[in-house]
């Protein structure tokens, strides 16, 4: 009877081996989806942190425009020819990803040390500390050193003097610690964003 049904092409049940194969293929597919989900969550976290950092950079740029042109926080480094000056501006933009020893002072190399820093005690990263007299800016009440919990603002000032424009170019760097950027083993390293703002010389404008 059973042989007759098979000859007629009627459906029969899965064998145990076929069921195992189907489950294995399903598991592989689910693992792939899980890895994609992890990547999506990480990308979303990075995007959120970069958005916060951008807001802080914009806030500092607005403050710069309120400061007097001769403010001590706007004392310039050597004269630059513009925002892409390779000798001064672009060479100071990247402060590196060194793993912070105490998760607060990551002590960058001398070549990438910022001119001004916001933290009250940050001599390893900035020549002039506590330049805003505000300390570290945090989101969500997290503590200094928590992954993605705190942001540190730095800036360099360059005097721009060309036939068409005179003033001060302010390079703003916002940095924060993030796991996986400090080398092998998922060590904490530093991520950063950079933006610039320009403050025109009022004397050159006849003001």
C-alpha positions as a Python dict, from the first residue, in 0.01 Angstrom:
ca = {
    (1, 'X'): (0, 0, 0),
    (2, 'X'): (278, 239, 100),
    (3, 'X'): (466, 161, -219),
    (4, 'X'): (158, 238, -419),
    (5, 'X'): (118, 578, -253),
    (6, 'X'): (480, 668, -333),
    (7, 'X'): (421, 571, -697),
    (8, 'X'): (122, 805, -703),
    (9, 'X'): (348, 1093, -590),
    (10, 'X'): (170, 1157, -261),
    (11, 'X'): (366, 1352, 8),
    (12, 'X'): (555, 1161, 269),
    (13, 'X'): (712, 1281, 598),
    (14, 'X'): (1070, 1410, 654),
    (15, 'X'): (1334, 1167, 762),
    (16, 'X'): (1535, 1242, 1076),
    (17, 'X'): (1841, 1335, 868),
    (18, 'X'): (1641, 1580, 656),
    (19, 'X'): (1505, 1743, 970),
    (20, 'X'): (1856, 1789, 1113),
    (21, 'X'): (1976, 1944, 787),
    (22, 'X'): (1686, 2188, 785),
    (23, 'X'): (1752, 2287, 1149),
    (24, 'X'): (2122, 2336, 1074),
    (25, 'X'): (2047, 2567, 781),
    (26, 'X'): (1800, 2761, 995),
    (27, 'X'): (2057, 2801, 1274),
    (28, 'X'): (2318, 2929, 1029),
    (29, 'X'): (2072, 3185, 896),
    (30, 'X'): (1978, 3302, 1246),
    (31, 'X'): (2345, 3339, 1344),
    (32, 'X'): (2397, 3560, 1040),
    (33, 'X'): (2104, 3779, 1140),
    (34, 'X'): (2235, 3801, 1497),
    (35, 'X'): (2577, 3923, 1379),
    (36, 'X'): (2409, 4186, 1161),
    (37, 'X'): (2206, 4299, 1461),
    (38, 'X'): (2525, 4341, 1667),
    (39, 'X'): (2684, 4549, 1391),
    (40, 'X'): (2372, 4765, 1367),
    (41, 'X'): (2367, 4829, 1743),
    (42, 'X'): (2736, 4926, 1744),
    (43, 'X'): (2690, 5157, 1446),
    (44, 'X'): (2394, 5323, 1617),
    (45, 'X'): (2597, 5373, 1936),
    (46, 'X'): (2887, 5529, 1746),
    (47, 'X'): (2648, 5757, 1555),
    (48, 'X'): (2485, 5871, 1880),
    (49, 'X'): (2820, 5952, 2038),
    (50, 'X'): (2936, 6140, 1729),
    (51, 'X'): (2612, 6338, 1734),
    (52, 'X'): (2674, 6436, 2098),
    (53, 'X'): (3033, 6531, 2013),
    (54, 'X'): (2913, 6746, 1721),
    (55, 'X'): (2676, 6930, 1953),
    (56, 'X'): (2961, 7000, 2194),
    (57, 'X'): (3184, 7121, 1912),
    (58, 'X'): (2910, 7354, 1789),
    (59, 'X'): (2860, 7484, 2142),
    (60, 'X'): (3230, 7566, 2176),
    (61, 'X'): (3234, 7731, 1832),
    (62, 'X'): (2946, 7955, 1942),
    (63, 'X'): (3133, 8045, 2261),
    (64, 'X'): (3443, 8134, 2059),
    (65, 'X'): (3242, 8384, 1858),
    (66, 'X'): (3134, 8553, 2183),
    (67, 'X'): (3489, 8592, 2316),
    (68, 'X'): (3681, 8913, 2263),
    (69, 'X'): (3932, 8895, 1979),
    (70, 'X'): (4218, 8948, 2225),
    (71, 'X'): (4090, 8688, 2475),
    (72, 'X'): (4367, 8477, 2632),
    (73, 'X'): (4185, 8165, 2511),
    (74, 'X'): (4243, 8281, 2154),
    (75, 'X'): (4618, 8333, 2163),
    (76, 'X'): (4731, 8197, 1826),
    (77, 'X'): (4998, 7952, 1725),
    (78, 'X'): (5213, 8041, 1418),
    (79, 'X'): (5050, 8201, 1117),
    (80, 'X'): (4865, 7963, 885),
    (81, 'X'): (4768, 8019, 523),
    (82, 'X'): (4420, 7869, 567),
    (83, 'X'): (4216, 7579, 703),
    (84, 'X'): (4418, 7321, 505),
    (85, 'X'): (4764, 7447, 598),
    (86, 'X'): (4965, 7124, 612),
    (87, 'X'): (5243, 7261, 834),
    (88, 'X'): (5024, 7379, 1120),
    (89, 'X'): (4652, 7309, 1086),
    (90, 'X'): (4617, 6956, 946),
    (91, 'X'): (4918, 6827, 1139),
    (92, 'X'): (4748, 6923, 1468),
    (93, 'X'): (4404, 6782, 1384),
    (94, 'X'): (4463, 6419, 1485),
    (95, 'X'): (4548, 6368, 1853),
    (96, 'X'): (4572, 5991, 1804),
    (97, 'X'): (4399, 5691, 1960),
    (98, 'X'): (4640, 5613, 2243),
    (99, 'X'): (4493, 5395, 2516),
    (100, 'X'): (4434, 5617, 2823),
    (101, 'X'): (4632, 5476, 3116),
    (102, 'X'): (4397, 5608, 3382),
    (103, 'X'): (4101, 5655, 3145),
    (104, 'X'): (4126, 6031, 3185),
    (105, 'X'): (4469, 6150, 3079),
    (106, 'X'): (4578, 5967, 2768),
    (107, 'X'): (4899, 6170, 2724),
    (108, 'X'): (4920, 6226, 2350),
    (109, 'X'): (5247, 6274, 2167),
    (110, 'X'): (5409, 6617, 2182),
    (111, 'X'): (5342, 6676, 1813),
    (112, 'X'): (4965, 6633, 1856),
    (113, 'X'): (4928, 6804, 2194),
    (114, 'X'): (4649, 7064, 2189),
    (115, 'X'): (4704, 7429, 2271),
    (116, 'X'): (4398, 7455, 2498),
    (117, 'X'): (4200, 7193, 2689),
    (118, 'X'): (3877, 7198, 2885),
    (119, 'X'): (3969, 6957, 3167),
    (120, 'X'): (4107, 7117, 3485),
    (121, 'X'): (4397, 6871, 3495),
    (122, 'X'): (4500, 6753, 3152),
    (123, 'X'): (4865, 6851, 3106),
    (124, 'X'): (4931, 6533, 2910),
    (125, 'X'): (4701, 6645, 2630),
    (126, 'X'): (4691, 7026, 2640),
    (127, 'X'): (4940, 7305, 2707),
    (128, 'X'): (4680, 7522, 2882),
    (129, 'X'): (4436, 7331, 3106),
    (130, 'X'): (4093, 7428, 3237),
    (131, 'X'): (4069, 7693, 2967),
    (132, 'X'): (3690, 7710, 2995),
    (133, 'X'): (3682, 7674, 3374),
    (134, 'X'): (3408, 7416, 3331),
    (135, 'X'): (3576, 7077, 3355),
    (136, 'X'): (3459, 6768, 3171),
    (137, 'X'): (3125, 6773, 2992),
    (138, 'X'): (2931, 6451, 3048),
    (139, 'X'): (2613, 6296, 2910),
    (140, 'X'): (2383, 6080, 3118),
    (141, 'X'): (2562, 6138, 3447),
    (142, 'X'): (2832, 5883, 3372),
    (143, 'X'): (3174, 5902, 3533),
    (144, 'X'): (3506, 6001, 3381),
    (145, 'X'): (3656, 5710, 3192),
    (146, 'X'): (3331, 5519, 3134),
    (147, 'X'): (3318, 5403, 2774),
    (148, 'X'): (3153, 5679, 2575),
    (149, 'X'): (3056, 5853, 2898),
    (150, 'X'): (3260, 6170, 2881),
    (151, 'X'): (3377, 6409, 2614),
    (152, 'X'): (3686, 6629, 2621),
    (153, 'X'): (3713, 6944, 2418),
    (154, 'X'): (4041, 7087, 2290),
    (155, 'X'): (4123, 7368, 2053),
    (156, 'X'): (4413, 7521, 1863),
    (157, 'X'): (4422, 7878, 1738),
    (158, 'X'): (4603, 7986, 1421),
    (159, 'X'): (4659, 8338, 1295),
    (160, 'X'): (4550, 8374, 934),
    (161, 'X'): (4699, 8662, 737),
    (162, 'X'): (4641, 8676, 363),
    (163, 'X'): (4558, 8956, 118),
    (164, 'X'): (4190, 8866, 135),
    (165, 'X'): (4135, 8765, 496),
    (166, 'X'): (4284, 8830, 839),
    (167, 'X'): (4180, 8672, 1165),
    (168, 'X'): (4204, 8361, 1380),
    (169, 'X'): (4119, 8010, 1270),
    (170, 'X'): (4007, 7801, 1567),
    (171, 'X'): (4041, 7424, 1531),
    (172, 'X'): (3807, 7240, 1771),
    (173, 'X'): (3869, 6876, 1866),
    (174, 'X'): (3620, 6671, 2068),
    (175, 'X'): (3745, 6334, 2199),
    (176, 'X'): (3590, 6047, 2394),
    (177, 'X'): (3701, 5698, 2504),
    (178, 'X'): (3566, 5395, 2323),
    (179, 'X'): (3639, 5024, 2355),
    (180, 'X'): (3816, 4851, 2069),
    (181, 'X'): (4018, 5150, 1946),
    (182, 'X'): (4321, 5101, 2169),
    (183, 'X'): (4475, 4800, 1998),
    (184, 'X'): (4450, 4428, 2065),
    (185, 'X'): (4214, 4284, 2322),
    (186, 'X'): (3944, 4547, 2280),
    (187, 'X'): (4139, 4807, 2481),
    (188, 'X'): (3989, 5150, 2526),
    (189, 'X'): (4114, 5406, 2275),
    (190, 'X'): (4010, 5756, 2176),
    (191, 'X'): (3771, 5857, 1901),
    (192, 'X'): (3745, 6220, 1790),
    (193, 'X'): (3581, 6469, 1559),
    (194, 'X'): (3731, 6795, 1433),
    (195, 'X'): (3570, 7117, 1315),
    (196, 'X'): (3685, 7475, 1264),
    (197, 'X'): (3545, 7821, 1314),
    (198, 'X'): (3690, 8155, 1203),
    (199, 'X'): (3701, 8480, 1399),
    (200, 'X'): (3770, 8780, 1180),
    (201, 'X'): (4012, 9049, 1295),
    (202, 'X'): (3795, 9351, 1379),
    (203, 'X'): (4087, 9589, 1311),
    (204, 'X'): (4122, 9454, 957),
    (205, 'X'): (3751, 9517, 906),
    (206, 'X'): (3780, 9873, 1032),
    (207, 'X'): (3570, 9802, 1346),
}
